């Protein structure tokens, strides 16, 4: 557990801001969001783009943003899935987006649309991250796009991830699978789903 007070935030922010070893800084990044501190978001974002082994800092910073449950974090993650970002970072942000969309009801459709688009990305790691992110999101509306990926996958890794994501959605508790989505959600993603790997 992380203490939700200024003392805990200050200690974690200091550890995160140091130019030291990647893994201690990454651990601090993941914990910063749990403090719920008003400056947690800006602190996490300020350091998340530092180079690290396998983008460990960025991935853990995304975990911290998810724990913070601030919908501004969705835009932060989306920005870092764009072409030109390191592929490992794009992968980590896509997975984290799915987890964040599951938590933040008001951004679920945005996340679903964004991840569905990313399943058509040319970069393999980004595409895999998007598939995993859809599984984390847990929306039944992602099933058609994932089924197309599963049926039409050339690479075994796409097939495996799509199958795993589909299983995660279908095996979810019934009450979660039936969670209320905005009435226009299906129409909002239909175009993207139909265009996936046509």
C-alpha positions in Angstrom: 0.0 0.0 0.0 1.1 3.6 -0.7 0.4 6.3 1.8 -1.9 8.9 0.4 -0.3 12.0 1.8 2.2 14.7 0.9 5.1 13.0 2.6 4.7 9.8 0.5 4.3 11.9 -2.6 7.4 13.9 -1.9 9.6 10.8 -1.3 8.3 9.1 -4.4 8.7 12.2 -6.6 12.3 12.5 -5.5 13.1 8.9 -6.3 11.4 9.2 -9.6 13.1 12.4 -10.6 16.6 11.2 -9.9 18.9 10.1 -12.7 19.6 6.7 -11.3 18.9 3.1 -12.2 15.7 2.6 -14.3 14.0 0.0 -12.2 13.9 2.0 -8.9 12.7 5.0 -10.8 10.1 2.9 -12.6 8.8 1.5 -9.3 8.4 5.1 -8.0 6.5 6.1 -11.1 4.0 3.2 -10.6 3.4 4.2 -7.0 3.0 7.9 -7.6 -0.5 7.5 -9.0 -1.6 5.7 -5.9 -0.9 8.7 -3.7 -3.7 10.6 -5.3 -1.7 13.8 -4.9 -2.9 16.9 -7.0 0.5 17.1 -8.6 0.9 13.4 -9.3 -0.2 13.6 -13.0 2.2 16.4 -14.0 5.0 14.7 -12.0 4.5 11.4 -13.7 4.3 12.9 -17.2 7.3 15.1 -16.7 9.6 12.1 -16.4 7.9 9.3 -18.4 9.7 9.9 -21.7 13.2 9.2 -20.3 15.1 6.4 -22.1 15.2 3.2 -20.2 15.7 -0.5 -20.8 12.6 -1.9 -22.7 10.8 1.4 -21.9 10.5 0.3 -18.3 10.0 3.8 -16.9 7.3 4.7 -19.5 5.4 1.5 -18.9 5.4 2.0 -15.1 4.5 5.6 -15.5 1.5 4.5 -17.5 0.7 2.1 -14.6 0.9 5.1 -12.3 -1.5 7.1 -14.5 -4.0 4.3 -14.5 -3.9 4.1 -10.7 -4.5 7.9 -10.5 -7.8 7.5 -12.4 -7.6 11.0 -14.0 -9.1 11.0 -17.5 -6.4 13.4 -18.7 -4.1 10.4 -18.5 -6.0 8.9 -21.4 -4.8 11.7 -23.7 -1.3 11.4 -22.4 -1.2 7.7 -23.3 -2.8 8.2 -26.7 -0.2 10.8 -27.6 2.5 8.2 -26.9 1.0 5.6 -29.2 1.6 7.7 -32.2 4.0 6.8 -35.1 7.5 8.0 -34.3 7.5 7.0 -30.6 9.7 4.1 -29.7 7.9 0.8 -30.5 8.2 -0.6 -27.0 6.7 2.6 -25.6 3.8 2.5 -28.1 3.1 -1.1 -27.0 3.1 -0.3 -23.3 0.9 2.7 -23.8 -1.7 0.7 -25.8 -1.9 -1.9 -23.1 -2.3 0.7 -20.4 -5.0 2.5 -22.4 -7.1 -0.6 -22.3 -6.8 -0.8 -18.5 -7.5 2.9 -18.1 -10.6 2.7 -20.4 -11.9 -0.1 -18.2 -11.8 2.1 -15.2 -12.9 5.5 -16.7 -16.4 5.0 -18.0 -16.5 8.4 -19.7 -13.5 7.6 -22.0 -14.3 3.9 -22.9 -15.6 4.7 -26.4 -12.5 6.9 -27.1 -10.2 4.2 -26.0 -12.1 1.5 -27.9 -11.9 3.6 -31.1 -8.2 4.4 -30.6 -7.2 0.8 -29.9 -9.2 -0.5 -32.8 -7.4 1.9 -35.1 -4.1 0.7 -33.7 -4.8 -2.9 -34.6 -4.2 -1.8 -38.2 -0.9 -0.2 -37.4 2.1 -1.3 -39.5 4.3 -1.8 -36.5 4.1 -5.3 -35.0 4.7 -4.4 -31.4 2.2 -1.6 -31.5 -0.4 -3.9 -33.1 0.2 -6.5 -30.4 -0.2 -3.9 -27.7 -3.5 -2.7 -29.2 -4.8 -6.3 -29.3 -3.8 -6.8 -25.7 -5.2 -3.4 -24.8 -8.6 -4.4 -26.2 -8.5 -7.5 -24.0 -7.8 -5.4 -21.0 -10.6 -3.0 -21.9 -13.0 -5.9 -21.8 -15.6 -4.5 -24.1 -17.9 -6.9 -26.1 -17.8 -4.3 -28.8 -14.2 -5.2 -29.5 -15.0 -8.8 -30.3 -15.7 -8.3 -34.1 -12.3 -6.6 -34.7 -10.5 -9.2 -32.6 -12.3 -12.1 -34.5 -11.2 -10.6 -37.8 -7.6 -10.4 -36.5 -7.8 -14.0 -35.3 -9.3 -15.3 -38.5 -7.0 -13.4 -40.9 -3.8 -13.3 -38.9 -0.7 -14.3 -40.9 1.6 -14.2 -37.9 1.1 -16.7 -35.1 1.8 -14.0 -32.5 -1.3 -11.9 -33.7 -3.4 -15.0 -33.7 -2.3 -15.9 -30.2 -2.9 -12.4 -28.7 -6.2 -12.1 -30.4 -7.4 -15.5 -29.1 -6.2 -14.5 -25.6 -8.0 -11.1 -25.7 -11.2 -12.8 -26.9 -11.0 -15.3 -24.1 -10.5 -12.5 -21.6 -13.6 -10.7 -22.8 -15.8 -13.8 -23.0 -14.7 -15.2 -19.7 -15.3 -11.9 -17.8 -17.9 -12.1 -15.1 -21.4 -11.5 -16.5 -22.0 -8.3 -14.7 -18.8 -6.8 -16.1 -19.6 -8.0 -19.6 -23.0 -6.2 -19.4 -21.6 -2.9 -18.1 -23.5 0.0 -19.5 -21.9 1.7 -22.5 -23.2 4.9 -24.1 -26.1 4.1 -26.5 -24.1 5.4 -29.5 -21.0 3.3 -28.7 -21.7 0.6 -31.2 -22.3 3.0 -34.1 -19.2 5.0 -33.0 -16.9 2.0 -33.5 -18.6 0.2 -36.4 -16.7 2.0 -39.1 -13.3 1.1 -37.5 -14.3 -2.5 -36.8 -15.5 -3.1 -40.3 -12.3 -1.6 -41.7 -10.0 -3.8 -39.7 -8.1 -6.1 -42.0 -10.7 -6.0 -44.7 
